[in-house]
Amino acid sequence: MKQKALVLSTKGDSAVIEVARVTACEGCHKLKEGEGCVACSLFDLKRKMTATAVNEVGANPGDVVYISTPSRTVLFYSAVVFILPILIGLICYFVVSLFIDITAVLALASVAVIILTFLVIHFTLDRSTANKKMIRIVSVCKDNTDIVK
């Protein structure tokens, strides 16, 4: 996955970068008209993320750069975050349904397990990815006018 980012600071062989969130609403005609749809306002599309990247090209603060993350890594973490909690929630629903026949209790147990799974994933991924350098700056943009929105 390749994307543009803005270098905020550098230290040694790493750089703190700022990346604009890329979402499905990027092509929304209402967003281009300045209005935005309900989804655009709910998800706050103006947010930016910061991350630490390996500065392979010697980029300086203020540079607009291209960053790269292996697609396999992005797909793996997407599956873990979005699919795994739902699968575990469904498994919980069917296991609990063997013992209890009250729909409200089944639903509540499933939702509780999904939330618990999200929390476990959040803290586990946060610690396991903290020292891994998965994001790499691969080149500096020649034209800095196309800055990250």
DRENPAPA-709032 format. One record per residue: x, y, z of N, C-alpha, C, CB in turn. Coordinates in steps of 0.02 Angstrom, whole numbers, plus 50000, padded with zeros to 5 digits. Glycine has a CB too. Example, Ala and Ser with C-alpha at 12.3 -4.5 7.8 and 13.67 -1.06 7.14 Angstrom:
<sites>
506604971650390506154977550390506604983550390505654977650452/506424988850354506844994750357506455000250394507044997050286/
</sites>
This chain:
<sites>
500424994250000500005000050000500455006250000499525000050061/500335010749953500735016749948500285022849958501095017149878/500545027849994500145033650012500605039650024499715032350074/500315045650018500705051750032500655053450106500455057549989/501195056550132501205058650202501635064850208501475052950247/501565068250265501965074150280502435072450337501505080250297/503075074050329503565072650382503515078350433504285072050352/503385076450495503345081350549504015082450583502825079250601/504375076850596505025077350628505435071150611504965078150706/506085071750621506525066050608506995064950668506935067050543/507195058650677507685057050729508035050750706507345056150799/508675051250691509045045450667508775042950602509035039950719/508635036450600508375033550538507605033050537508665026650527/507275036550583506545036450583506255043450579506285032950647/505625043850560505285050250552504575049650577505305052650479/504325054950608503625055150627503255058350569503515059250694/502755054750544502385057050485501655058150502502445051950427/501325062250461500605063450468500275061150404500455070950484/499755057050411499415054250353498675055950357499515046650349/498395058350302497675059550300497315052850292497475064450241/496775051950329496395045750324496085045150255495855045350378/496165039350225495855037950161495255033450174496365034550111/494665035650151494065031850165493655030950102493645035350218/493125027250108492675026150052492315032550032492155020850069/492295037450077491945043750063492365048550020491755047150127/492985046650003493415051049964493075053149899494075047549949/492695048749867492375050249804491665052849810492375044249760/491435053949871490745056049883490625062949852490605056249960/490105063449809489955069749777489745075149827489405068849725/489435073249881489235078149932489845080949968488755074949983/490365076849977490975079150009491315084449965491455073250023/491305083249899491605087949852491225094549849491645084849783/490575094249862490165100349861490225104249926489435098549849/490595101349975490695104750038490185103250091490705112050026/489665099250073489145097750121489325091650163488485096550085/489475086250130489605079950164488955076450180490005081150228/488965069950180488365066050195488365064250270488335059550152/487875060650291487815058850362488425054650383487165054850374/488625049950341489205045750357489835049950364489305040250304/489925054850320490525059150323490555062850389490525064150264/489985065450412489995069250475490055064650535489355073350481/489775058650532489835053950588490545051550598489375048050576/490895050250542491565047350548492125052450548491665042550491/491975058950548492475064150555493065063050508492725064550627/492945063950443493445062350392494035067150390493125062250326/494005072450428494555077250428495145075050470494305084050452/495055069550507495575067350553496205065150516495315061650596/496755066350550497405064150524497715059450575497865070250510/498135055050551498475050250595499215051750593498325042950575/499545050650648500275051050650500555044150662500515056050703/501145043050635501475036550643502225037550637501215031250590/502595032650657503325032750648503505028250590503695030450714/503925030850546504125027150486504885026850480503825030450423/505125021750446505835021250432505995026250377506035013850410/506465030650390506645035950343507225033650299506845042550381/507065029650248507585026750205507895031750157507285021050165/507555037350145507775042050094508045048650122507215043550047/508085049250188508345055250219507875061250212509005056950189/507235060050217506745065550212506815070250272506015062750208/506655076450262506705081650314506005083850336507115087650289/505955086850395505305089450417505015094350365505365092950485/504375093650351504045097850301504005094650233504405104450296/504395089350221504375085950156503735081850149504995081350148/503455081850088502915077350072503235071150042502385080650022/503065065350069503395059250049502885053850031503855056750106/503135048849996502735042749984502955037650036502825040049911/502455034650069502595029450117502325022850090502305031050187/502605017350114502385010850092502315006150151502875007950041/501785002250150501664996950198501494990750158501094998950250/501784985050174501624979050136500874977550137502004973050165/500584976250079499864974850073499654968950116499674973550000/500084963950120499944958050160499834960050233500514952850154/500244964650258500194966950327499534970650338500784971550345/499354975050292498734978950298498134974150297498684984150240/498134969350252497574964650247497524960250310497654960250185/498094958050336498094953950396497784957750455498804951650414/498014963850467497754967650524497024969550514498174973850535/496824970750452496114972150438495684966150455496014974150364/495904960250436495534954150451495494953050526495854948050417/496054954050561496054953050634495574957850668496774953950662/495584964050647495174969150681494434968650663495434976050663/494274967050600493574967250579493234960450577493534970350511/493584955150559493254948650550493284944450614493584944950493/493854944350647493944940050706493424941350761494634941150734/493274947550780492774948650833492074945950813492724956050849/491884946750750491234944250728491214936650730491084946750656/491754933450708491774926050710491734923550782492424923550677/492114926750827492094924650897491404925950927492654928350938/491094931450909490414932950933489914927650909490194939850909/489964925550846489524920350820489634913650855489624919550745/490264911850866490424905750901490134905950972491194904550904/490214911651005489924912451072489174911551071490104919551100/488844914451021488114913951015487904906651011487864917850954/488234902750968488034895750958488214891451018488364893050895/488784892751050488964888751109488484890151166489694890351131/488334896551179487874898251233487174895751218487874905951245/486984895551154486304893151136486214885751151486174894451061/486754882051160486704875051180486454874351252487374871551172/486574879551293486414879251363485814883751383487014881151404/485724889151346485204894051363484784895351301485514900751390/484134895951310483684896951252483344903751254483154891351251/483654908551288483364915351292483754919851244483404918151367/483414922351193483734926151140484084932351166483214928251088/483794935951213484094941951240484764940451274483614945451290/484794934951311485414932951345485934930951293485274927051394/485734927451241486194925551187486504931651153485834921151135/486064936451137486304942551104486764946451150485714946951084/486574947151213486994950851261487674947551270486634951351328/487674940951276488314937351284488754938251222488184929751296/488454937951163488834938851101489134945751096488394937451041/488734950851112488984957751109489544958751160488404962751122/489454956051220489974956651271490624953351248489734953451338/490574947551217491174944051192491494947951135491004936951169/491104950951092491374954951037491754960951065490814957350989/491474964451114491804970151144492454967951179491344973651195/492424962451215493014959851248493554958051197492824953651290/493344955051141493824953351088494154959651060493474949451031/493754964951048494044971251024494564973951073493494976451013/494414973651137494894976151188495534971951188494564975951257/495464965451186496054961051184496474962451122495844953651186/496144963151065496504964651002496854971351007496024964550942/496514976351033496804983051039497454982851080496304987951071/497424979951139498014979951181498554975251156497814978051252/498354969651126498854964951100499204967851039498514958251082/498834970550992499134973350932499554979550948498604975150881/499304983550994499664989551013500364987851039499274993551066/500414982751081501064980751108501484977051057500964976351170/501174972851017501564968750971501824972650911501144962950946/501494978250894501724982150837502124988350857501134984250795/502194989650921502524995750944503234996450919502524995951020/503614991150919504324991650899504454989150828504744987650946/503944986950793504034984750724504014990750678503494979550704/504464990950632504484996550584504194994150518505214999150575/503524994550514503174992150455503084997450402502504989350475/503075003750422502975009250375503655011850353502555015050406/503745012550288504375014850261504265020850215504745009150223/504695025850221504685031450174505095029250114504975038150206/504775028950056505115026349997505365031749949504665021649960/505055037649951505305043149909505015049749933505125041849835/505365055149914505135061849929504785064449867505725066649951/504195067449875503825070249818504215076149790503105072349839/504255076449726504615082049693504235088549701504715080549618/503565088149699503145094049702502785094149770502635094249644/503005098349816502715098649883502055102449886503205101849930/501785104649828501155108349830500565103749842501055112049764/500635097349827500085092649838500145089849909500095086849785/500065094149957500175092350027499585088250054500275098550070/499705084450105499185080250135498625084650160499475075950192/498005083050142497425087050161497255086350234496825085250119/
</sites>
